[in-house]
Amino acid sequence: MQIPDRDTTIHRQLVDGLTDHAIYMLDLEGHILSWSAGAERLTGYAEREAIGAPVTMLHELGPPPAEVLAGARQYGRHEGRVWRRRKDGGCFPAYSVTEAVFDATRLTGFAVVERECGETWRNDHARLAERQFRLLFEGVTVYAILMLDRDGRVTSSNPGVAAIEGYAPDEIIGRHFSIFYGPLDRGRGRPEETLRCAREHGRHQAEGWRYRRDGTAFWATVIVMPIREHGHLIGYAQITRDMTRRKEHENEILKAKRAAEHRYRESRSMSGFLDNVIGNIPIRVLVEDSQTGQILMDNAARSASSTAPAIDADTIVRRLRGRAAKTLDDDEIREMRIGIDTAEGAVRLKCRVMRVNEDAGGAANLMYLVEDVTEEHRAHEKIHFMAHHDALTHLPNRTLFNKRLGQALKAAEYDDTSVGLLLIDLDNFKNINDVLGHPVGDQLLIQVACRLRAALGDAAMLARIGGDEFCVVLPHCSNVGELEAVARRLIADMHAPLVVGEHVVQSGVSIGLVLSSADADNTEELLRCADLALYDAKRGGKGTCSVFHPELHRAARQRLEIETDMRRAYDADEFVLYYQPIMDSDRLTVSGMEALLRWHHPERGVVPPLEFIPVAEETGLIRAIGARVLMRACAEAANWRGEATIAVNLSTVQFDDHALVDHVRDALSSSGLAPHRLELEITESILLDASRNNIRLLEALKALGVKIVLDDFGTGYSSLHYLRSFAFDRIKIDKSFVKEICHDAEAQAIVKAIITLGHSLQIQITAEGVEHIDQATRLRSDGCSHLQGFYFGRPEEQASAALTAPLEQSG
């Protein structure tokens, strides 16, 4: 019998031990030659079913297998995201690496390593909306648009201000908008009256003389609208249009009318003069017989320069006749706006009606001056839409959402129902922007909005209130069960992958739910409760929903109390370090210590780390605490005898601090500790950020001479990938595997595989959570280099005594 090669056996154990990866070999034609236990677990195909089968049986979505093998053949390697088909018909996303295998210089086949990956992402903010609004603001030149603060001082202007009023942006910013009024109007307080009317009525429109920078006057139509945020006035928007030409036209008409009436009385032959004037002005003029309703004159057919719409005169007059008839009695000029549907679309008309007198004793007729203001109306509608909708998704924005929610709450008071609110947040959206870029993130938000809108239907109001947060209002909701049913449906719908360009993205959502009640009966309170419920959903695991309950208020207050106490504790120096020994497995002597942070609260006693560390990370206080921990741990270790190491844990938040490398350098310098005695422990979450910045920070730290340790190894699906991305000095096997090592075959295989992998990569291995002698014995026999756990010592405030003598050997 042939004795198997030792290295081959070890490699086979490693491959079969990695059950979270599918590892198999293909021949040159793409047929499966070998099949690992991880491949069977992920796909459901047994080894006897897979061997000899074409790899196409696994293909669901992504680059065709032939294209993948061609790429690996040409470049030696092909990697990317694909969708794989399971035996039961289901499918899953996977990250696949295919490498060409050579015998000397001859290609013999391909090695494939795949892992299941369900990536979700969270994102940031709405730059595209701001850009589109800015382009709209800066692109309009026929209107002078000013943004004013609450006192009427100019905060920004568009190019139309320079074109119409002659002021450059740097000349107008900070000045009061009353500079456009004449001295008489300013003396009468017209500017202040304008702001008051806009503030009280929501809009103020007026016509009158305004003045340019060079002192010339022009006739203007001015609209002033208040701008509110969360119900509070923050300023005004003023839109001005130069109507001088129109005013001149109206004056010409009035002059011509008076002249025609005067000359008509002198001689009927002069009536042609009025026809000539009216026939050549760019406004449609209709004259109606007040007794018969007959149209006596319509200049649309005779005027080549008229811009009036091609609408039947009788149609226009019928729409205006009721109000226009009053003009015959009081001789007032009336202005009306109407909308008429035509074959080319809806048309908006601005109409003025005046009385036209015949000869003395004759009946008076009505004159209609009709102007097409469709484009002006569309511009106002567009500005109004942009002010109330998100430019990226076209959903209602926070302003419109608050208004609609307030309306729903008022309606619920009358029919004795409640209003349901769902606050939706995309899980890990920030990763999409960091890895794939903001354009992909924006397109994902658009698709998410479409999918949510389709799932909700017309009964609910969906809004995007900022970044990757969406809100749903369910009016006339009777119970929490209805809310939960909607939330579960949305979570299920959002679990399906989305195709964004060339990327397949699976973006889940977390949802906070709240039902209006006597304790939560206004917009602000409902949003606050929904936000607390969303925080609870994310804390309990992403892709879930949580219903608000009063306990969340108490938990939020407790977090706030912890945050307040932590800031006081930092100043009062209440944080202390405990030390737990790390044992050399061969000699069973202390090789180093791990520094563990504890909080001695003067009233509550020792506060568990799980209560205050997350709050410290959320508030960013962990940066200052972490810097102090580094300084004290290095100072303590510098007094130890021998070469014992000190291990310090780093939070993911500390990697957002560009001063991290400086903190480590200062701790080493001030303490005099040799850099090789300092070990910095990180978790996979730091590398899961997929940011090259974190890798560069690790490289900079290692350049100081310190050691980098990967903690909780084996719990993440990308652990092996991380060992390729950075040269770690030590990996620590997660205690969940150590706990099961004596009675679980899979845990034994995983631990053995990790130890073997460490030996092959010349990386030291520390097993955490060793609590019993049989665990220590098993790990030592497997070749684990270091051990740590309660069996060898619990964390203590003093570490020096544990370093003076070796522990008694056991087993």
PyMOL commands that set and color helices and strands:
alter all, ss='L'
color gray80, all
select helices_A, chain A and resi 6-17+37-43+47-50+55-58+65-75+127-139+159-165+169-172+177-180+183-187+190-201+244-266+268-278+313-324+327-330+374-388+398-415+429-435+438-456+480-495+523-539+550-572+609-619+622-637+652-656+660-671+675-677+684-688+692-703+719-725+735-740+745-761+773-782+800-803
alter helices_A, ss='H'
color red, helices_A
select strands_A, chain A and resi 21-26+32-35+59-61+77-85+91-103+106-116+144-148+154-157+204-211+217-229+232-242+284-288+295-298+334-342+345-356+365-372+418-426+461-466+469-477+498-500+503-505+509-515+545-547+575-584+589-601+605-607+645-649+678-682+707-713+730-733+764-767+786-787
alter strands_A, ss='S'
color yellow, strands_A
deselect
rebuild
show_as cartoon
